[in-house]
């Protein structure tokens, strides 16, 4: 079992919402820290100490199945942080990493094996159509879902990107609630009976 928990994972253990865990952290009831990227993390012993004090049963096994992996490719740190925090801390326990350029993105696709890539196709060193085609042409990554982001492409260009392998296209500024809905839909997530949260999807 993991020694460090995300807010979502802690909510699964306590069988409460993610927002309740955040409220408990902000009130000082649960000890937590933030990563360099600003994401809350809770050490398992600290959570279990809180659960014992409150009389909350501690599960012996992780209540739901493995996390879906998402790669965010964008050179704008503000956009990256907003997407990563939205996916990690809202209601889904995604395993999210980011890449700031095309070279790093290529490495992460091969090593991290994401189930879904969120790709800004207007970065200086990235040709979005080539990235999409390479991902879909590789037998190891052909099932990877691709969400394309851009501030400058019109509907016609977006349709072209879909012909290259993109599953969904979004214009910036990014509508985060809609993005999260599309991520869940593309990963074919289902509800975990213990918590009612989205946990498992198809794909790789």
C-alpha atoms as one frame of an Amber mdcrd trajectory, in Angstrom:
protein
   0.000   0.000   0.000   1.114   3.569  -0.668   2.769   5.501   2.182   1.768
   8.895   0.752  -1.836   9.578  -0.232  -3.564  12.077  -2.468  -6.659  13.888
  -1.209  -8.842  11.566  -3.277  -7.186   8.430  -1.926  -7.615   9.719   1.640
 -11.303  10.347   0.929 -11.657   6.726  -0.188 -10.143   5.467   3.053 -12.412
   7.659   5.173 -15.436   7.175   2.880 -16.086  10.897   2.640 -15.810  13.435
  -0.189 -12.514  14.958  -1.297 -13.769  18.382  -0.186 -14.333  17.025   3.337
 -10.702  15.881   3.478  -9.569  19.331   2.298 -11.746  20.970   4.964 -10.229
  18.731   7.653  -6.720  19.589   6.451  -7.414  23.340   6.440  -8.926  23.087
   9.932  -5.762  21.373  11.192  -7.402  18.017  11.935  -5.236  16.111   9.425
  -1.544  16.838   8.948  -0.647  17.349   5.279   1.969  19.020   3.116   2.150
  20.425  -0.404   4.416  19.315  -3.214   6.483  21.750  -5.280   3.571  21.891
  -7.701   1.146  22.829  -4.900  -0.602  19.461  -4.563  -1.679  18.243  -1.135
  -0.223  14.971   0.145  -0.958  13.082   3.360   1.339  10.555   5.011  -0.571
   7.348   5.700   0.372   7.205   9.436  -0.978  10.756   9.926  -4.271   9.861
   8.254  -4.630   6.636  10.208  -3.910   8.467  13.481  -6.761  10.864  12.676
  -9.053   7.976  11.729  -8.392   6.182  15.030  -9.132   9.344  17.013 -12.413
   9.782  15.148 -13.357   6.105  15.312 -13.259   5.721  11.520 -12.561   2.092
  10.475  -9.225   1.675   8.684  -9.518  -0.480   5.528  -7.010  -3.289   5.207
  -6.852  -3.033   1.414  -7.102  -0.173  -1.041 -10.829   0.177  -1.707 -10.627
   0.663  -5.487  -8.455  -0.263  -8.425  -5.335   1.173  -9.999  -5.025   4.771
 -11.087  -5.250   6.047 -14.644  -2.091   7.786 -15.910  -2.347  11.202 -17.602
   0.417  13.229 -19.276  -0.100  16.994 -19.620   2.095  18.575 -22.331   2.189
  22.385 -22.189   4.890  25.026 -21.767   2.639  27.374 -19.766   3.188  26.573
 -16.067  -0.071  28.223 -15.029  -2.104  26.054 -17.437  -0.210  22.948 -16.355
  -0.784  23.648 -12.668  -4.494  24.321 -13.157  -5.002  21.089 -15.112  -2.908
  18.933 -12.782  -4.535  20.261  -9.616  -7.991  19.931 -11.120  -7.445  16.293
 -12.040  -5.529  15.293  -8.908  -7.505  17.025  -6.196 -11.085  17.254  -7.335
 -12.827  13.889  -7.492 -10.653  11.537  -9.514  -7.494   9.797  -8.340  -5.510
  10.208 -11.546  -1.736   9.797 -11.646  -0.776  13.025 -13.448   2.629  14.214
 -14.667   3.603  17.025 -17.026   6.104  17.766 -19.784   7.170  21.257 -20.864
   8.577  20.465 -24.325   8.377  17.956 -27.128  11.515  16.034 -26.157  10.340
  15.471 -22.594   6.875  14.558 -23.854   8.345  11.855 -26.083  10.300  10.390
 -23.192   7.277  10.380 -20.892   5.023   8.730 -23.475   7.531   5.866 -23.717
   8.347   5.561 -20.007   5.199   6.693 -18.172   2.835   4.959 -20.636  -0.061
   7.365 -20.115  -3.622   6.252 -20.720  -4.396   9.795 -21.876  -2.352  12.750
 -23.167  -3.481  16.383 -22.909  -1.459  18.152 -25.603  -0.942  21.828 -26.413
  -0.234  21.623 -30.138   1.018  25.225 -30.452   4.233  24.818 -28.464   7.341
  26.020 -30.391   9.016  22.619 -30.755   5.916  20.469 -31.264   4.052  19.580
 -34.443   0.745  18.430 -33.037  -0.232  16.347 -36.048   3.072  14.436 -35.932
   2.731  13.749 -32.213  -0.805  12.417 -32.662   0.173  10.230 -35.615   3.213
   8.783 -33.811   1.183   7.906 -30.718  -1.573   6.243 -32.729   0.862   4.445
 -35.079   2.817   2.779 -32.266   1.242  -0.566 -31.252   2.241   0.085 -27.629
   0.521   3.478 -27.453  -2.228   3.230 -30.087  -4.930   3.007 -27.399  -3.741
   6.193 -25.707  -6.452   8.865 -25.767  -5.421  12.354 -26.917  -6.995  15.676
 -25.966  -5.674  18.583 -28.044  -5.488  22.167 -26.713  -4.875  25.356 -28.701
  -5.700  29.039 -28.539  -5.381  29.626 -32.281  -7.013  26.826 -34.253 -10.490
  27.047 -35.766 -13.055  24.263 -36.116 -11.666  23.174 -39.478  -8.148  22.720
 -38.073  -9.533  20.911 -35.059 -11.255  18.447 -37.404  -7.922  17.931 -39.141
  -6.306  17.138 -35.798  -8.987  14.534 -35.163  -8.121  12.946 -38.505  -4.526
  12.610 -37.240  -5.674  10.765 -34.115  -6.828  13.394 -31.603  -9.949  12.245
 -29.741 -11.128  15.656 -28.486 -10.075  19.257 -29.193 -10.443  22.243 -26.857
  -9.813  25.949 -27.383  -8.099  28.027 -24.727  -9.031  29.500 -22.279  -9.638
  26.006 -21.025 -13.077  24.974 -19.650 -11.857  22.746 -16.785 -15.241  21.191
 -15.876 -15.769  20.149 -19.491 -12.199  18.879 -19.721 -12.724  16.653 -16.683
 -15.937  15.261 -18.157 -14.135  14.390 -21.396 -11.239  12.760 -19.532 -13.656
  10.518 -17.628 -15.608   9.707 -20.790 -12.512   8.848 -22.842 -11.168   6.591
 -20.087 -14.556   4.867 -19.764 -14.555   5.233 -16.014 -17.065   3.517 -13.763
 -18.214   4.208 -10.224 -16.604   2.490  -7.268 -19.435   1.022  -5.120 -17.727
   1.973  -1.849 -17.446   5.689  -2.465 -19.442   6.522  -5.571 -16.275   8.031
  -7.100 -14.927   7.390 -10.578 -12.070   4.936 -10.419 -11.548   2.509 -13.287
 -11.344   2.842 -17.045 -10.601   0.908 -20.155  -7.577   1.239 -22.415  -4.089
   0.110 -21.482
